[in-house]
Amino acid sequence: MGHTRFALFFLVCEILASVAHVVANPDSAAPLIGASGAVSGVMGAYLMLHPKVKILVLAFNRFPIYLPAYALLVGWFALQIYTAYVAADGAVAWWAHIGGFVAGVVLIPGFKRTDVPLFDAGIAH
């Protein structure tokens, strides 16, 4: 994508994440601080580009196992939705995470280089 396009992608993801937060919490007086919405957008883009990549994680903080990126990212996204609806404490902008992730998924086809395939197409793992 290159530096400039990535910076623009990151900024647009953050803007859309902020919009999602405002739409979901119109009465919120808490300021939005940080770039977690934009980082969530990068995670959404990664899901679209490299879902099959194996990521090393520690199960139960003890056992190293490899899991496909899609399992971790979809699980993380589900946790954000669950927390936004069930366990939200108001200190975290859960809807900004959700909005940023969705923005990354939707925007990456238009921001990636044309020679970069979606979904690891043509890449052996």
N, CA, C and O atoms as a printed pandas DataFrame, in Angstrom:
     atom_number atom_name residue_name chain_id  residue_number  x_coord  y_coord  z_coord
0              1         N          MET        A               1    0.832   -1.188    0.000
1              2        CA          MET        A               1    0.000    0.000    0.000
2              3         C          MET        A               1    0.879    1.255    0.000
3              4         O          MET        A               1    0.485    2.285   -0.547
4              5         N          GLY        A               2    2.034    1.175    0.594
5              6        CA          GLY        A               2    2.920    2.330    0.645
6              7         C          GLY        A               2    2.640    3.201    1.861
7              8         O          GLY        A               2    1.582    3.097    2.482
8              9         N          HIS        A               3    3.600    4.062    2.196
9             10        CA          HIS        A               3    3.507    4.877    3.400
10            11         C          HIS        A               3    2.338    5.857    3.365
11            12         O          HIS        A               3    1.567    5.944    4.320
12            13         N          THR        A               4    2.210    6.583    2.277
13            14        CA          THR        A               4    1.177    7.623    2.196
14            15         C          THR        A               4   -0.210    7.016    2.214
15            16         O          THR        A               4   -1.086    7.478    2.945
16            17         N          ARG        A               5   -0.412    5.981    1.414
17            18        CA          ARG        A               5   -1.736    5.350    1.391
18            19         C          ARG        A               5   -2.066    4.702    2.732
19            20         O          ARG        A               5   -3.215    4.727    3.173
20            21         N          PHE        A               6   -1.045    4.117    3.384
21            22        CA          PHE        A               6   -1.286    3.529    4.701
22            23         C          PHE        A               6   -1.686    4.604    5.697
23            24         O          PHE        A               6   -2.616    4.406    6.479
24            25         N          ALA        A               7   -0.997    5.737    5.681
25            26        CA          ALA        A               7   -1.344    6.829    6.593
26            27         C          ALA        A               7   -2.783    7.289    6.349
27            28         O          ALA        A               7   -3.524    7.535    7.300
28            29         N          LEU        A               8   -3.173    7.403    5.100
29            30        CA          LEU        A               8   -4.548    7.793    4.778
30            31         C          LEU        A               8   -5.535    6.717    5.222
31            32         O          LEU        A               8   -6.581    7.027    5.792
32            33         N          PHE        A               9   -5.200    5.446    4.960
33            34        CA          PHE        A               9   -6.038    4.327    5.399
34            35         C          PHE        A               9   -6.232    4.366    6.914
35            36         O          PHE        A               9   -7.352    4.231    7.406
36            37         N          PHE        A              10   -5.139    4.550    7.646
37            38        CA          PHE        A              10   -5.174    4.596    9.108
38            39         C          PHE        A              10   -6.068    5.740    9.588
39            40         O          PHE        A              10   -6.879    5.561   10.496
40            41         N          LEU        A              11   -5.915    6.909    8.977
41            42        CA          LEU        A              11   -6.709    8.080    9.347
42            43         C          LEU        A              11   -8.198    7.866    9.056
43            44         O          LEU        A              11   -9.044    8.197    9.887
44            45         N          VAL        A              12   -8.516    7.324    7.901
45            46        CA          VAL        A              12   -9.921    7.080    7.549
46            47         C          VAL        A              12  -10.530    6.048    8.493
47            48         O          VAL        A              12  -11.678    6.196    8.914
48            49         N          CYS        A              13   -9.779    5.012    8.826
49            50        CA          CYS        A              13  -10.282    4.014    9.785
50            51         C          CYS        A              13  -10.575    4.670   11.132
51            52         O          CYS        A              13  -11.592    4.369   11.756
52            53         N          GLU        A              14   -9.695    5.563   11.585
53            54        CA          GLU        A              14   -9.915    6.239   12.864
54            55         C          GLU        A              14  -11.138    7.143   12.810
55            56         O          GLU        A              14  -11.911    7.196   13.767
56            57         N          ILE        A              15  -11.319    7.847   11.711
57            58        CA          ILE        A              15  -12.497    8.713   11.564
58            59         C          ILE        A              15  -13.766    7.876   11.600
59            60         O          ILE        A              15  -14.710    8.216   12.313
60            61         N          LEU        A              16  -13.801    6.790   10.841
61            62        CA          LEU        A              16  -14.989    5.933   10.815
62            63         C          LEU        A              16  -15.220    5.248   12.160
63            64         O          LEU        A              16  -16.365    5.035   12.558
64            65         N          ALA        A              17  -14.146    4.903   12.858
65            66        CA          ALA        A              17  -14.278    4.335   14.199
66            67         C          ALA        A              17  -14.905    5.357   15.137
67            68         O          ALA        A              17  -15.766    5.011   15.946
68            69         N          SER        A              18  -14.484    6.602   15.038
69            70        CA          SER        A              18  -15.050    7.666   15.870
70            71         C          SER        A              18  -16.519    7.891   15.552
71            72         O          SER        A              18  -17.329    8.111   16.453
72            73         N          VAL        A              19  -16.860    7.837   14.277
73            74        CA          VAL        A              19  -18.269    7.978   13.867
74            75         C          VAL        A              19  -19.101    6.841   14.462
75            76         O          VAL        A              19  -20.203    7.072   14.960
76            77         N          ALA        A              20  -18.580    5.626   14.410
77            78        CA          ALA        A              20  -19.310    4.485   14.981
78            79         C          ALA        A              20  -19.540    4.691   16.477
79            80         O          ALA        A              20  -20.619    4.393   16.992
80            81         N          HIS        A              21  -18.529    5.198   17.168
81            82        CA          HIS        A              21  -18.668    5.449   18.603
82            83         C          HIS        A              21  -19.744    6.508   18.873
83            84         O          HIS        A              21  -20.575    6.342   19.766
84            85         N          VAL        A              22  -19.724    7.579   18.105
85            86        CA          VAL        A              22  -20.698    8.660   18.301
86            87         C          VAL        A              22  -22.115    8.185   17.978
87            88         O          VAL        A              22  -23.060    8.531   18.686
88            89         N          VAL        A              23  -22.263    7.407   16.930
89            90        CA          VAL        A              23  -23.592    6.890   16.567
90            91         C          VAL        A              23  -24.118    5.957   17.648
91            92         O          VAL        A              23  -25.299    6.008   17.992
92            93         N          ALA        A              24  -23.248    5.102   18.187
93            94        CA          ALA        A              24  -23.675    4.138   19.204
94            95         C          ALA        A              24  -23.850    4.782   20.578
95            96         O          ALA        A              24  -24.624    4.292   21.400
96            97         N          ASN        A              25  -23.131    5.881   20.829
97            98        CA          ASN        A              25  -23.175    6.542   22.140
98            99         C          ASN        A              25  -23.362    8.048   21.972
99           100         O          ASN        A              25  -22.463    8.813   22.321
100          101         N          PRO        A              26  -24.495    8.490   21.449
101          102        CA          PRO        A              26  -24.655    9.923   21.157
102          103         C          PRO        A              26  -24.612   10.819   22.397
103          104         O          PRO        A              26  -24.322   12.009   22.274
104          105         N          ASP        A              27  -24.888   10.289   23.567
105          106        CA          ASP        A              27  -24.893   11.089   24.785
106          107         C          ASP        A              27  -23.580   11.028   25.555
107          108         O          ASP        A              27  -23.475   11.606   26.637
108          109         N          SER        A              28  -22.594   10.351   25.025
109          110        CA          SER        A              28  -21.324   10.196   25.727
110          111         C          SER        A              28  -20.584   11.528   25.801
111          112         O          SER        A              28  -20.442   12.235   24.804
112          113         N          ALA        A              29  -20.126   11.846   26.986
113          114        CA          ALA        A              29  -19.328   13.054   27.187
114          115         C          ALA        A              29  -17.850   12.723   27.324
115          116         O          ALA        A              29  -17.017   13.625   27.413
116          117         N          ALA        A              30  -17.520   11.440   27.340
117          118        CA          ALA        A              30  -16.127   11.010   27.485
118          119         C          ALA        A              30  -15.365   11.271   26.185
119          120         O          ALA        A              30  -15.880   11.004   25.100
120          121         N          PRO        A              31  -14.148   11.790   26.291
121          122        CA          PRO        A              31  -13.359   12.024   25.076
122          123         C          PRO        A              31  -12.815   10.716   24.512
123          124         O          PRO        A              31  -12.578    9.757   25.246
124          125         N          LEU        A              32  -12.624   10.696   23.208
125          126        CA          LEU        A              32  -11.980    9.548   22.566
126          127         C          LEU        A              32  -10.482    9.824   22.540
127          128         O          LEU        A              32  -10.030   10.788   21.922
128          129         N          ILE        A              33   -9.725    8.982   23.206
129          130        CA          ILE        A              33   -8.277    9.168   23.289
130          131         C          ILE        A              33   -7.615    7.896   22.768
131          132         O          ILE        A              33   -7.953    6.791   23.194
132          133         N          GLY        A              34   -6.686    8.057   21.859
133          134        CA          GLY        A              34   -5.944    6.909   21.374
134          135         C          GLY        A              34   -6.277    6.562   19.942
135          136         O          GLY        A              34   -7.100    7.206   19.292
136          137         N          ALA        A              35   -5.614    5.527   19.472
137          138        CA          ALA        A              35   -5.750    5.113   18.081
138          139         C          ALA        A              35   -6.283    3.700   17.959
139          140         O          ALA        A              35   -6.061    3.045   16.940
140          141         N          SER        A              36   -6.980    3.214   18.977
141          142        CA          SER        A              36   -7.424    1.819   18.946
142          143         C          SER        A              36   -8.405    1.550   17.816
143          144         O          SER        A              36   -8.438    0.439   17.287
144          145         N          GLY        A              37   -9.201    2.535   17.436
145          146        CA          GLY        A              37  -10.115    2.348   16.309
146          147         C          GLY        A              37   -9.359    2.146   15.010
147          148         O          GLY        A              37   -9.732    1.302   14.195
148          149         N          ALA        A              38   -8.296    2.917   14.811
149          150        CA          ALA        A              38   -7.481    2.773   13.606
150          151         C          ALA        A              38   -6.709    1.458   13.617
151          152         O          ALA        A              38   -6.584    0.803   12.583
152          153         N          VAL        A              39   -6.195    1.071   14.775
153          154        CA          VAL        A              39   -5.498   -0.213   14.895
154          155         C          VAL        A              39   -6.466   -1.356   14.600
155          156         O          VAL        A              39   -6.090   -2.350   13.979
156          157         N          SER        A              40   -7.692   -1.214   15.040
157          158        CA          SER        A              40   -8.721   -2.210   14.729
158          159         C          SER        A              40   -8.943   -2.287   13.227
159          160         O          SER        A              40   -9.183   -3.368   12.688
160          161         N          GLY        A              41   -8.866   -1.151   12.550
161          162        CA          GLY        A              41   -8.976   -1.136   11.089
162          163         C          GLY        A              41   -7.857   -1.918   10.436
163          164         O          GLY        A              41   -8.087   -2.632    9.460
164          165         N          VAL        A              42   -6.657   -1.795   10.958
165          166        CA          VAL        A              42   -5.517   -2.558   10.440
166          167         C          VAL        A              42   -5.755   -4.049   10.664
167          168         O          VAL        A              42   -5.415   -4.873    9.814
168          169         N          MET        A              43   -6.338   -4.389   11.805
169          170        CA          MET        A              43   -6.645   -5.798   12.078
170          171         C          MET        A              43   -7.692   -6.323   11.093
171          172         O          MET        A              43   -7.581   -7.453   10.618
172          173         N          GLY        A              44   -8.704   -5.513   10.785
173          174        CA          GLY        A              44   -9.706   -5.908    9.794
174          175         C          GLY        A              44   -9.085   -6.104    8.424
175          176         O          GLY        A              44   -9.432   -7.043    7.708
176          177         N          ALA        A              45   -8.159   -5.212    8.053
177          178        CA          ALA        A              45   -7.467   -5.353    6.774
178          179         C          ALA        A              45   -6.626   -6.628    6.749
179          180         O          ALA        A              45   -6.588   -7.330    5.738
180          181         N          TYR        A              46   -5.956   -6.927    7.858
181          182        CA          TYR        A              46   -5.141   -8.135    7.937
182          183         C          TYR        A              46   -6.013   -9.379    7.741
183          184         O          TYR        A              46   -5.610  -10.332    7.074
184          185         N          LEU        A              47   -7.198   -9.354    8.324
185          186        CA          LEU        A              47   -8.128  -10.478    8.142
186          187         C          LEU        A              47   -8.435  -10.689    6.663
187          188         O          LEU        A              47   -8.496  -11.827    6.197
188          189         N          MET        A              48   -8.624   -9.612    5.934
189          190        CA          MET        A              48   -8.952   -9.712    4.510
190          191         C          MET        A              48   -7.753  -10.139    3.665
191          192         O          MET        A              48   -7.918  -10.800    2.639
192          193         N          LEU        A              49   -6.559   -9.767    4.090
193          194        CA          LEU        A              49   -5.371  -10.061    3.288
194          195         C          LEU        A              49   -4.717  -11.393    3.644
195          196         O          LEU        A              49   -4.271  -12.120    2.757
196          197         N          HIS        A              50   -4.656  -11.716    4.927
197          198        CA          HIS        A              50   -3.882  -12.884    5.367
198          199         C          HIS        A              50   -4.632  -13.749    6.380
199          200         O          HIS        A              50   -4.112  -13.990    7.469
200          201         N          PRO        A              51   -5.820  -14.216    6.058
201          202        CA          PRO        A              51   -6.591  -14.977    7.053
202          203         C          PRO        A              51   -5.998  -16.335    7.401
203          204         O          PRO        A              51   -6.281  -16.872    8.472
204          205         N          LYS        A              52   -5.185  -16.897    6.522
205          206        CA          LYS        A              52   -4.677  -18.252    6.741
206          207         C          LYS        A              52   -3.334  -18.295    7.452
207          208         O          LYS        A              52   -2.874  -19.376    7.821
208          209         N          VAL        A              53   -2.700  -17.163    7.653
209          210        CA          VAL        A              53   -1.390  -17.128    8.303
210          211         C          VAL        A              53   -1.510  -17.700    9.712
211          212         O          VAL        A              53   -2.451  -17.383   10.440
212          213         N          LYS        A              54   -0.567  -18.531   10.087
213          214        CA          LYS        A              54   -0.559  -19.139   11.419
214          215         C          LYS        A              54    0.145  -18.203   12.391
215          216         O          LYS        A              54    1.241  -17.714   12.118
216          217         N          ILE        A              55   -0.496  -17.960   13.520
217          218        CA          ILE        A              55    0.037  -17.075   14.540
218          219         C          ILE        A              55    0.290  -17.891   15.802
219          220         O          ILE        A              55   -0.572  -18.641   16.258
220          221         N          LEU        A              56    1.480  -17.731   16.352
221          222        CA          LEU        A              56    1.850  -18.457   17.566
222          223         C          LEU        A              56    1.242  -17.752   18.779
223          224         O          LEU        A              56    1.482  -16.566   19.004
224          225         N          VAL        A              57    0.459  -18.490   19.551
225          226        CA          VAL        A              57   -0.147  -17.958   20.772
226          227         C          VAL        A              57    0.126  -18.926   21.920
227          228         O          VAL        A              57    0.427  -20.101   21.710
228          229         N          LEU        A              58    0.013  -18.406   23.124
229          230        CA          LEU        A              58    0.151  -19.255   24.303
230          231         C          LEU        A              58   -1.237  -19.580   24.842
231          232         O          LEU        A              58   -1.947  -18.703   25.335
232          233         N          ALA        A              59   -1.607  -20.835   24.744
233          234        CA          ALA        A              59   -2.887  -21.278   25.300
234          235         C          ALA        A              59   -2.724  -21.415   26.805
235          236         O          ALA        A              59   -1.802  -22.078   27.279
236          237         N          PHE        A              60   -3.605  -20.797   27.539
237          238        CA          PHE        A              60   -3.572  -20.835   29.004
238          239         C          PHE        A              60   -2.249  -20.316   29.564
239          240         O          PHE        A              60   -1.803  -20.737   30.632
240          241         N          ASN        A              61   -1.623  -19.385   28.816
241          242        CA          ASN        A              61   -0.330  -18.798   29.200
242          243         C          ASN        A              61    0.763  -19.837   29.404
243          244         O          ASN        A              61    1.720  -19.605   30.143
244          245         N          ARG        A              62    0.618  -20.974   28.752
245          246        CA          ARG        A              62    1.571  -22.051   29.004
246          247         C          ARG        A              62    1.946  -22.852   27.756
247          248         O          ARG        A              62    3.118  -23.171   27.555
248          249         N          PHE        A              63    0.958  -23.178   26.915
249          250        CA          PHE        A              63    1.183  -24.089   25.795
250          251         C          PHE        A              63    1.218  -23.335   24.469
251          252         O          PHE        A              63    0.211  -22.750   24.069
252          253         N          PRO        A              64    2.350  -23.339   23.789
253          254        CA          PRO        A              64    2.421  -22.650   22.495
254          255         C          PRO        A              64    1.683  -23.448   21.416
255          256         O          PRO        A              64    1.940  -24.635   21.216
256          257         N          ILE        A              65    0.773  -22.776   20.736
257          258        CA          ILE        A              65    0.050  -23.397   19.621
258          259         C          ILE        A              65   -0.061  -22.379   18.485
259          260         O          ILE        A              65   -0.019  -21.170   18.710
260          261         N          TYR        A              66   -0.203  -22.889   17.273
261          262        CA          TYR        A              66   -0.397  -22.036   16.107
262          263         C          TYR        A              66   -1.875  -22.037   15.746
263          264         O          TYR        A              66   -2.492  -23.093   15.610
264          265         N          LEU        A              67   -2.432  -20.845   15.594
265          266        CA          LEU        A              67   -3.823  -20.696   15.182
266          267         C          LEU        A              67   -3.879  -19.820   13.937
267          268         O          LEU        A              67   -3.067  -18.907   13.788
268          269         N          PRO        A              68   -4.834  -20.087   13.037
269          270        CA          PRO        A              68   -4.949  -19.222   11.865
270          271         C          PRO        A              68   -5.417  -17.829   12.283
271          272         O          PRO        A              68   -6.189  -17.670   13.229
272          273         N          ALA        A              69   -4.937  -16.840   11.563
273          274        CA          ALA        A              69   -5.273  -15.446   11.876
274          275         C          ALA        A              69   -6.781  -15.227   11.912
275          276         O          ALA        A              69   -7.276  -14.477   12.755
276          277         N          TYR        A              70   -7.518  -15.871   11.009
277          278        CA          TYR        A              70   -8.965  -15.636   10.990
278          279         C          TYR        A              70   -9.616  -16.057   12.309
279          280         O          TYR        A              70  -10.568  -15.414   12.753
280          281         N          ALA        A              71   -9.125  -17.117   12.938
281          282        CA          ALA        A              71   -9.719  -17.564   14.202
282          283         C          ALA        A              71   -9.478  -16.523   15.297
283          284         O          ALA        A              71  -10.382  -16.218   16.075
284          285         N          LEU        A              72   -8.281  -15.987   15.356
285          286        CA          LEU        A              72   -7.973  -14.976   16.369
286          287         C          LEU        A              72   -8.715  -13.671   16.106
287          288         O          LEU        A              72   -9.268  -13.073   17.029
288          289         N          LEU        A              73   -8.730  -13.233   14.864
289          290        CA          LEU        A              73   -9.346  -11.943   14.551
290          291         C          LEU        A              73  -10.868  -11.987   14.644
291          292         O          LEU        A              73  -11.481  -11.046   15.148
292          293         N          VAL        A              74  -11.477  -13.052   14.172
293          294        CA          VAL        A              74  -12.935  -13.178   14.305
294          295         C          VAL        A              74  -13.299  -13.323   15.783
295          296         O          VAL        A              74  -14.298  -12.762   16.231
296          297         N          GLY        A              75  -12.499  -14.068   16.538
297          298        CA          GLY        A              75  -12.734  -14.196   17.976
298          299         C          GLY        A              75  -12.594  -12.857   18.689
299          300         O          GLY        A              75  -13.396  -12.531   19.563
300          301         N          TRP        A              76  -11.582  -12.082   18.320
301          302        CA          TRP        A              76  -11.395  -10.756   18.920
302          303         C          TRP        A              76  -12.587   -9.851   18.591
303          304         O          TRP        A              76  -13.093   -9.144   19.462
304          305         N          PHE        A              77  -13.026   -9.877   17.343
305          306        CA          PHE        A              77  -14.161   -9.059   16.917
306          307         C          PHE        A              77  -15.426   -9.461   17.677
307          308         O          PHE        A              77  -16.188   -8.600   18.118
308          309         N          ALA        A              78  -15.643  -10.749   17.828
309          310        CA          ALA        A              78  -16.810  -11.228   18.595
310          311         C          ALA        A              78  -16.733  -10.758   20.042
311          312         O          ALA        A              78  -17.754  -10.401   20.631
312          313         N          LEU        A              79  -15.543  -10.755   20.617
313          314        CA          LEU        A              79  -15.366  -10.274   21.981
314          315         C          LEU        A              79  -15.705   -8.786   22.092
315          316         O          LEU        A              79  -16.278   -8.352   23.091
316          317         N          GLN        A              80  -15.358   -8.016   21.080
317          318        CA          GLN        A              80  -15.692   -6.589   21.094
318          319         C          GLN        A              80  -17.206   -6.381   21.072
319          320         O          GLN        A              80  -17.739   -5.539   21.794
320          321         N          ILE        A              81  -17.884   -7.157   20.240
321          322        CA          ILE        A              81  -19.347   -7.048   20.159
322          323         C          ILE        A              81  -19.979   -7.479   21.476
323          324         O          ILE        A              81  -20.870   -6.804   21.992
324          325         N          TYR        A              82  -19.523   -8.591   22.012
325          326        CA          TYR        A              82  -20.044   -9.070   23.294
326          327         C          TYR        A              82  -19.863   -8.005   24.376
327          328         O          TYR        A              82  -20.796   -7.690   25.115
328          329         N          THR        A              83  -18.676   -7.468   24.456
329          330        CA          THR        A              83  -18.387   -6.477   25.493
330          331         C          THR        A              83  -19.211   -5.214   25.295
331          332         O          THR        A              83  -19.681   -4.623   26.267
332          333         N          ALA        A              84  -19.389   -4.795   24.055
333          334        CA          ALA        A              84  -20.175   -3.587   23.786
334          335         C          ALA        A              84  -21.615   -3.749   24.261
335          336         O          ALA        A              84  -22.210   -2.798   24.768
336          337         N          TYR        A              85  -22.174   -4.937   24.102
337          338        CA          TYR        A              85  -23.577   -5.167   24.469
338          339         C          TYR        A              85  -23.771   -5.636   25.909
339          340         O          TYR        A              85  -24.765   -5.284   26.544
340          341         N          VAL        A              86  -22.843   -6.414   26.422
341          342        CA          VAL        A              86  -23.081   -7.090   27.701
342          343         C          VAL        A              86  -22.244   -6.531   28.846
343          344         O          VAL        A              86  -22.771   -6.288   29.931
344          345         N          ALA        A              87  -20.971   -6.326   28.626
345          346        CA          ALA        A              87  -20.084   -6.030   29.743
346          347         C          ALA        A              87  -19.437   -4.648   29.666
347          348         O          ALA        A              87  -18.460   -4.387   30.367
348          349         N          ALA        A              88  -19.960   -3.775   28.838
349          350        CA          ALA        A              88  -19.336   -2.454   28.665
350          351         C          ALA        A              88  -19.324   -1.673   29.970
351          352         O          ALA        A              88  -20.313   -1.634   30.701
352          353         N          ASP        A              89  -18.184   -1.054   30.245
353          354        CA          ASP        A              89  -18.056   -0.264   31.465
354          355         C          ASP        A              89  -17.999    1.235   31.178
355          356         O          ASP        A              89  -17.946    2.032   32.114
356          357         N          GLY        A              90  -18.009    1.628   29.934
357          358        CA          GLY        A              90  -17.987    3.035   29.575
358          359         C          GLY        A              90  -16.591    3.632   29.488
359          360         O          GLY        A              90  -16.426    4.724   28.945
360          361         N          ALA        A              91  -15.588    2.944   30.007
361          362        CA          ALA        A              91  -14.227    3.471   29.975
362          363         C          ALA        A              91  -13.512    3.161   28.662
363          364         O          ALA        A              91  -12.481    3.760   28.357
364          365         N          VAL        A              92  -14.054    2.235   27.897
365          366        CA          VAL        A              92  -13.454    1.842   26.624
366          367         C          VAL        A              92  -14.474    2.070   25.518
367          368         O          VAL        A              92  -15.656    1.764   25.679
368          369         N          ALA        A              93  -14.016    2.603   24.408
369          370        CA          ALA        A              93  -14.898    2.875   23.262
370          371         C          ALA        A              93  -15.029    1.608   22.410
371          372         O          ALA        A              93  -14.436    1.502   21.337
372          373         N          TRP        A              94  -15.806    0.666   22.904
373          374        CA          TRP        A              94  -15.961   -0.625   22.222
374          375         C          TRP        A              94  -16.484   -0.452   20.808
375          376         O          TRP        A              94  -16.044   -1.149   19.894
376          377         N          TRP        A              95  -17.418    0.469   20.617
377          378        CA          TRP        A              95  -17.981    0.672   19.286
378          379         C          TRP        A              95  -16.962    1.284   18.329
379          380         O          TRP        A              95  -17.075    1.097   17.118
380          381         N          ALA        A              96  -15.987    2.000   18.836
381          382        CA          ALA        A              96  -14.906    2.487   17.978
382          383         C          ALA        A              96  -14.075    1.309   17.476
383          384         O          ALA        A              96  -13.655    1.301   16.319
384          385         N          HIS        A              97  -13.834    0.319   18.324
385          386        CA          HIS        A              97  -13.113   -0.886   17.897
386          387         C          HIS        A              97  -13.903   -1.596   16.801
387          388         O          HIS        A              97  -13.343   -1.989   15.778
388          389         N          ILE        A              98  -15.187   -1.756   17.018
389          390        CA          ILE        A              98  -16.047   -2.445   16.046
390          391         C          ILE        A              98  -16.081   -1.674   14.735
391          392         O          ILE        A              98  -15.901   -2.254   13.664
392          393         N          GLY        A              99  -16.313   -0.364   14.819
393          394        CA          GLY        A              99  -16.371    0.463   13.619
394          395         C          GLY        A              99  -15.060    0.498   12.867
395          396         O          GLY        A              99  -15.051    0.454   11.637
396          397         N          GLY        A             100  -13.953    0.576   13.586
397          398        CA          GLY        A             100  -12.648    0.573   12.934
398          399         C          GLY        A             100  -12.365   -0.737   12.224
399          400         O          GLY        A             100  -11.848   -0.743   11.107
400          401         N          PHE        A             101  -12.703   -1.845   12.867
401          402        CA          PHE        A             101  -12.491   -3.171   12.266
402          403         C          PHE        A             101  -13.294   -3.307   10.977
403          404         O          PHE        A             101  -12.770   -3.739    9.950
404          405         N          VAL        A             102  -14.568   -2.936   11.042
405          406        CA          VAL        A             102  -15.427   -3.009    9.850
406          407         C          VAL        A             102  -14.895   -2.083    8.763
407          408         O          VAL        A             102  -14.901   -2.441    7.585
408          409         N          ALA        A             103  -14.438   -0.900    9.150
409          410        CA          ALA        A             103  -13.870    0.033    8.169
410          411         C          ALA        A             103  -12.664   -0.589    7.469
411          412         O          ALA        A             103  -12.531   -0.473    6.251
412          413         N          GLY        A             104  -11.792   -1.243    8.221
413          414        CA          GLY        A             104  -10.627   -1.881    7.619
414          415         C          GLY        A             104  -11.006   -2.977    6.639
415          416         O          GLY        A             104  -10.403   -3.106    5.573
416          417         N          VAL        A             105  -12.012   -3.769    7.007
417          418        CA          VAL        A             105  -12.486   -4.844    6.119
418          419         C          VAL        A             105  -13.030   -4.259    4.816
419          420         O          VAL        A             105  -12.748   -4.763    3.728
420          421         N          VAL        A             106  -13.803   -3.202    4.942
421          422        CA          VAL        A             106  -14.461   -2.610    3.769
422          423         C          VAL        A             106  -13.483   -1.806    2.908
423          424         O          VAL        A             106  -13.576   -1.827    1.680
424          425         N          LEU        A             107  -12.557   -1.106    3.539
425          426        CA          LEU        A             107  -11.673   -0.202    2.807
426          427         C          LEU        A             107  -10.464   -0.861    2.158
427          428         O          LEU        A             107   -9.940   -0.335    1.177
428          429         N          ILE        A             108  -10.007   -2.000    2.678
429          430        CA          ILE        A             108   -8.749   -2.567    2.189
430          431         C          ILE        A             108   -8.767   -2.904    0.699
431          432         O          ILE        A             108   -7.731   -2.733    0.056
432          433         N          PRO        A             109   -9.856   -3.366    0.110
433          434        CA          PRO        A             109   -9.796   -3.620   -1.341
434          435         C          PRO        A             109   -9.442   -2.370   -2.150
435          436         O          PRO        A             109   -8.776   -2.475   -3.180
436          437         N          GLY        A             110   -9.870   -1.212   -1.707
437          438        CA          GLY        A             110   -9.563    0.019   -2.423
438          439         C          GLY        A             110   -8.207    0.608   -2.108
439          440         O          GLY        A             110   -7.700    1.418   -2.884
440          441         N          PHE        A             111   -7.606    0.231   -1.002
441          442        CA          PHE        A             111   -6.317    0.791   -0.598
442          443         C          PHE        A             111   -5.135   -0.102   -0.941
443          444         O          PHE        A             111   -4.026    0.401   -1.123
444          445         N          LYS        A             112   -5.335   -1.399   -1.034
445          446        CA          LYS        A             112   -4.211   -2.296   -1.295
446          447         C          LYS        A             112   -3.709   -2.122   -2.725
447          448         O          LYS        A             112   -4.434   -1.649   -3.601
448          449         N          ARG        A             113   -2.473   -2.507   -2.940
449          450        CA          ARG        A             113   -1.945   -2.501   -4.305
450          451         C          ARG        A             113   -2.710   -3.534   -5.124
451          452         O          ARG        A             113   -3.172   -4.542   -4.588
452          453         N          THR        A             114   -2.838   -3.284   -6.400
453          454        CA          THR        A             114   -3.611   -4.189   -7.259
454          455         C          THR        A             114   -2.964   -5.561   -7.386
455          456         O          THR        A             114   -3.655   -6.537   -7.675
456          457         N          ASP        A             115   -1.654   -5.659   -7.176
457          458        CA          ASP        A             115   -0.986   -6.961   -7.291
458          459         C          ASP        A             115   -1.030   -7.766   -5.996
459          460         O          ASP        A             115   -0.499   -8.875   -5.940
460          461         N          VAL        A             116   -1.660   -7.218   -4.953
461          462        CA          VAL        A             116   -1.776   -7.926   -3.687
462          463         C          VAL        A             116   -3.156   -8.576   -3.636
463          464         O          VAL        A             116   -4.167   -7.875   -3.678
464          465         N          PRO        A             117   -3.213   -9.910   -3.545
465          466        CA          PRO        A             117   -4.514  -10.590   -3.541
466          467         C          PRO        A             117   -5.190  -10.541   -2.164
467          468         O          PRO        A             117   -4.531  -10.406   -1.133
468          469         N          LEU        A             118   -6.494  -10.650   -2.181
469          470        CA          LEU        A             118   -7.244  -10.800   -0.937
470          471         C          LEU        A             118   -7.242  -12.257   -0.506
471          472         O          LEU        A             118   -7.087  -13.144   -1.346
472          473         N          PHE        A             119   -7.406  -12.518    0.755
473          474        CA          PHE        A             119   -7.568  -13.858    1.332
474          475         C          PHE        A             119   -6.407  -14.797    1.045
475          476         O          PHE        A             119   -6.616  -16.001    0.894
476          477         N          ASP        A             120   -5.189  -14.274    0.967
477          478        CA          ASP        A             120   -4.012  -15.107    0.710
478          479         C          ASP        A             120   -4.121  -15.901   -0.573
479          480         O          ASP        A             120   -3.495  -16.954   -0.690
480          481         N          ALA        A             121   -4.886  -15.437   -1.529
481          482        CA          ALA        A             121   -5.069  -16.176   -2.782
482          483         C          ALA        A             121   -3.728  -16.400   -3.470
483          484         O          ALA        A             121   -2.956  -15.463   -3.671
484          485         N          GLY        A             122   -3.469  -17.621   -3.820
485          486        CA          GLY        A             122   -2.254  -17.965   -4.543
486          487         C          GLY        A             122   -1.017  -18.068   -3.666
487          488         O          GLY        A             122    0.088  -18.230   -4.182
488          489         N          ILE        A             123   -1.180  -17.977   -2.356
489          490        CA          ILE        A             123   -0.028  -18.068   -1.450
490          491         C          ILE        A             123   -0.107  -19.392   -0.694
491          492         O          ILE        A             123   -1.104  -19.683   -0.034
492          493         N          ALA        A             124    0.942  -20.181   -0.796
493          494        CA          ALA        A             124    0.966  -21.474   -0.095
494          495         C          ALA        A             124    1.424  -21.268    1.341
495          496         O          ALA        A             124    2.318  -20.462    1.598
496          497         N          HIS        A             125    0.828  -21.980    2.264
497          498        CA          HIS        A             125    1.213  -21.888    3.691
498          499         C          HIS        A             125    1.605  -23.246    4.191
499          500         O          HIS        A             125    1.961  -23.394    5.360
